[in-house]
Amino acid sequence: MNRFKRIAVAAFAVSALGIAGSVSAQDAPQGDAGNGKRIYLRDGCFTCHGRSGQGGAYNGPAPILAHTALPFDGFSGYVRNPTDDMPAYSEAVLSDKDIADIYAFVESLPGPRSPKDFPILNNN
Amino acid sequence: MPKRRQSPEASRRNFLKGASLVGAAAAVVPPVAANAFPAAPQEKLKAAVPGARQIAAETMPPSSDPVNQTTSGGDFMVDVLNSLGVEYMAINCASSYRGLHEAVINHGDNKPEIITCVHEDIAVHVAQGYAKIEGKPMAMACHGVVGLQHATMAMYNAWCDRVPVLVMGGNIMEADKRAPGAEWVHAGVDIGQIVREFTKWDDQPASLQHFAESAVRAYKIATTPPMGPVFLALDAELQENPIRDAEGLRIPKFAPVIPPQGDSGAIAAAAKMLVEAQNPLILCDRVARTPAGMANLVELAETLQCGVIDNAGRMNFPSRHPLNQSFRRGLIGQADVILAIEMNDLWGTVSHFSDRIVRRSRPATKPGAKIITLGVRDLYLKSNYQDFGRWQDVDLDIAGDGESSLAPLTEAVKRLIDDGRKAAYDARGKKLAAAHLAMVEQSKTDATIGWDASPITTARMCAEVYNQIKDEDWSVVGTSIRLSWPHRLWDFKRPYQWNGGSGGAGIGYNLPASLGAALANKKHSRFTVAFGGDGDFMFNPGALWTAAHHKIPMLYIVHNNRAYHQEYMYLVAMAARHGRGVDKMDIGTTIKDPNIDYATVARGMGVYGEGPIVDPKDLGPALSRAIAVVKSGETAVVDVVADPR
């Protein structure tokens, strides 16, 4: 199995999402972050993206979602019609409100911090 | 010169003399055994009427069958194994090879040293992990039918991983020699057939000389690249009975095959293509089979100042080398010449593939990119199992051992580099080095997300482990599925610091194979650490008993995500595709209700256990305690309740 290919592609995808996310997210509908967390854990979003939105791996990239800068439309559009191996979540399993709530949740998650604040990440 | 068996006891004449002495003694020595037990309370019992068997025993002369022997075929088999330098024999004991087993203990004085395993799958995986660290095979012995069937999964992993293992299974070839019952259901006409599709070679020797030659041949075939497991069926009578013609037996001389280098003309052509390329790239997977492999690959990459993408089937390239671009796969799409060395799945590496309703693929390479392959993998393939992967068009296909061919290739490259190119190469190398450094910093930044979360993030789990072992002479010999953090965060730079994955992705590899690697590391006083998933752990938890019994030091981190997590994700994808029930996909994919307490399981096997560790603050102290145990010479298990990936 090509272990590193997947994580490398994930890094690329994260980067791509970051570029897309340079557009402000202020137009996002008001979501319920608490309910979003419940759905995120119940419906398996965490299985690929991590409980903290730290990203992970499925067949390929599972980008970081914590404190996402992706605009809601981009986020929602990707959930409905992803271009990679991520499953497409239809209305039948995830309503627009569910997606808004999930978006509110991942937006609320703390993003990365400076590794300099973590001595054990700088010991070699 | 061929060795000849020296033991004076081995001759048929001596055996017959011994047998006749035993027979004569039996006729005159009083039956003291009956008086060896304390006298039973005297009781007046009514005498039973003698049966036919008793009457016969009391009236017939003693049987002429020999009842003792002074040599056994098993002794000779042990001599053959020892002549090959086989250090260990991992076993699950079985009557069909009791002759060999006894001979190892008494004739060989437990050499090869027996590693007692509680399942044949464990025994073969132990051998697989050992071989990848020590660079040579160990033996494994099992029942030829039922034991071999248990062993098949591990043998398939070793096959896919191109690892030599010398597997032996007992059998009773002659039908009239099989006892009623188990010996019939444990016998087969051609037991090698069970594993023939995933072994390089097998045989069922019909004589001791045949065994000797086949054992040496099997060892040679197993250790010749492309390496792989081999199998010998051992007839029980051959193992157990006296040696009939000791003087005629000889142990063949083993001379290892010198692996072939690529054709010199092809090497020169490859060098020219690489030197003239604007963006050459090296892909590698199972290149380093000796400590020299990594150094040779580093020299080639540095000579070309080109990127290296390592699929990590072996310890091929240092993780912190500036030219290591393993986490920058986008380079594949920029390369104009790709050198792929000992690749397991070249097509999968240079293609994009979509696991959607309509499965599609497209090249990840840019149009016109040239691909050179170098390796021996395609020199030995079989047809049923599809581990050879999808066809990939290439431009220059060089048959030759990757590691052995690196030095002549590097020399050919050096001859073609002039001063003008050197400047361009240096500039290319500096760009790659900067990108590598940025990748490392990005990994550290990514690792901070969810730092204090529970379940613990895999990034923090790996960072905490490295923090405590970084100053040891460490060796990582196992990992859970898609756990890439060690290679993103740790400084791998020694040939034994990594030994690749399972090969066949057959679950149950990680715990016993890590143990085998730890056994190899033990004599070098290295600190062995392994990560493994909880699902994998439960396939072969009995490996921990072997760790305790043989006092093999290893720090084993259970990456406990309480699921067969890859399958969990697949099921969510299926439900989403079908537009239903995505919230129920934990059914059949999770390992909870009840949660398994792996530390308690470990303790039950006689191994030190810590956990379950749920709070990241508790992880460091737990690791400290576990590491102290490992340093005392034992295995310690730390159960870390962690996020999936």
Contacts between the chains, C-beta under 8 A, distances in Angstrom:
chain1	res1	chain2	res2	distance
A	1	B	345	7.8
A	1	B	501	6.6
A	1	B	505	5.9
A	2	B	311	5.3
A	2	B	345	6.1
A	2	B	348	5.7
A	2	B	349	5.6
A	3	B	311	7.0
A	3	B	312	5.8
A	3	B	482	6.2
A	3	B	484	6.1
A	3	B	501	7.0
A	4	B	309	7.6
A	4	B	310	7.1
A	4	B	311	6.5
A	4	B	312	6.2
A	4	B	326	4.7
A	4	B	327	6.1
A	4	B	329	7.7
A	4	B	484	6.0
A	4	B	487	6.7
A	5	B	311	7.4
A	5	B	329	5.3
A	5	B	348	7.8
A	5	B	349	6.4
A	6	B	482	6.5
A	7	B	327	6.3
A	7	B	482	7.4
A	7	B	484	4.5
A	7	B	488	7.4
A	8	B	326	7.0
A	8	B	327	4.4
A	8	B	328	6.0
A	8	B	329	4.0
A	8	B	330	7.6
A	9	B	329	5.8
A	11	B	327	6.2
A	11	B	328	8.0
A	11	B	439	7.6
A	11	B	442	6.8
A	11	B	446	8.0
A	12	B	329	7.3
A	12	B	330	5.8
A	42	B	583	4.9
A	43	B	572	7.4
A	43	B	582	4.7
A	43	B	583	5.4
A	44	B	568	7.1
A	44	B	569	7.2
A	44	B	572	3.8
A	44	B	582	5.9
A	44	B	583	7.8
A	44	B	585	5.8
A	46	B	643	7.7
A	46	B	644	7.3
A	47	B	565	6.7
A	47	B	568	5.4
A	47	B	569	4.8
A	47	B	572	6.0
A	47	B	644	5.7
A	48	B	569	5.8
A	48	B	644	7.8
A	48	B	645	7.5
A	50	B	449	7.8
A	50	B	450	6.5
A	50	B	457	6.9
A	50	B	643	5.2
A	50	B	644	7.0
A	50	B	645	6.7
A	51	B	450	7.0
A	51	B	453	6.3
A	51	B	455	6.6
A	51	B	643	5.5
A	52	B	449	5.7
A	52	B	450	2.6
A	52	B	453	4.6
A	52	B	457	6.3
A	52	B	643	7.2
A	53	B	449	6.9
A	53	B	450	7.4
A	54	B	446	7.0
A	54	B	449	3.9
A	54	B	450	4.7
A	54	B	457	5.7
A	54	B	459	7.0
A	54	B	643	7.3
A	55	B	446	7.0
A	55	B	449	7.6
A	55	B	645	8.0
A	56	B	482	7.9
A	56	B	643	7.6
A	56	B	644	6.1
A	56	B	645	3.2
A	57	B	482	4.6
A	57	B	484	7.9
A	57	B	645	5.1
A	58	B	569	5.2
A	58	B	573	7.6
A	59	B	355	5.0
A	62	B	645	7.2
A	64	B	446	6.7
A	64	B	449	6.5
A	66	B	449	5.1
A	66	B	450	7.2
A	84	B	354	7.0
A	85	B	354	6.1
A	85	B	355	4.7
A	85	B	356	6.7
A	85	B	573	7.6
A	86	B	573	8.0
A	87	B	572	6.4
A	87	B	573	4.1
A	87	B	575	7.9
A	87	B	576	3.4
A	87	B	577	6.0
A	88	B	576	6.3
A	88	B	577	7.2
A	89	B	576	5.3
A	89	B	582	7.4
A	90	B	576	7.5
A	90	B	579	4.9
A	92	B	579	4.0
A	92	B	580	6.7
A	93	B	575	7.2
A	93	B	576	6.1
A	93	B	579	5.9
A	93	B	580	6.7
A	93	B	581	7.6
A	93	B	582	4.9
A	94	B	582	7.7
A	109	B	449	8.0
A	110	B	449	7.3
A	110	B	450	8.0
A	111	B	449	6.7
A	112	B	445	4.7
A	112	B	446	6.2
A	112	B	448	5.1
A	112	B	449	5.2
A	113	B	445	7.8
A	113	B	448	4.4
A	113	B	451	7.4
A	114	B	445	7.4
A	114	B	448	7.5
A	115	B	441	7.2
A	115	B	444	3.7
A	115	B	445	5.5
A	115	B	447	7.0
A	115	B	448	5.9
A	117	B	448	7.6
A	118	B	444	7.8
A	118	B	447	7.8
A	118	B	448	6.1
A	118	B	451	6.8
A	118	B	463	7.7
A	120	B	463	5.3
A	120	B	464	6.8
A	120	B	466	7.6
A	120	B	467	4.1
A	121	B	444	4.7
A	121	B	447	6.0
A	121	B	448	7.3
A	121	B	463	5.8
A	121	B	489	7.2
A	122	B	444	7.3
A	123	B	466	7.6
A	123	B	467	6.1
A	123	B	470	6.2
A	124	B	320	7.8
A	124	B	466	7.7
A	124	B	470	6.0
A	124	B	490	7.3
A	124	B	491	4.7
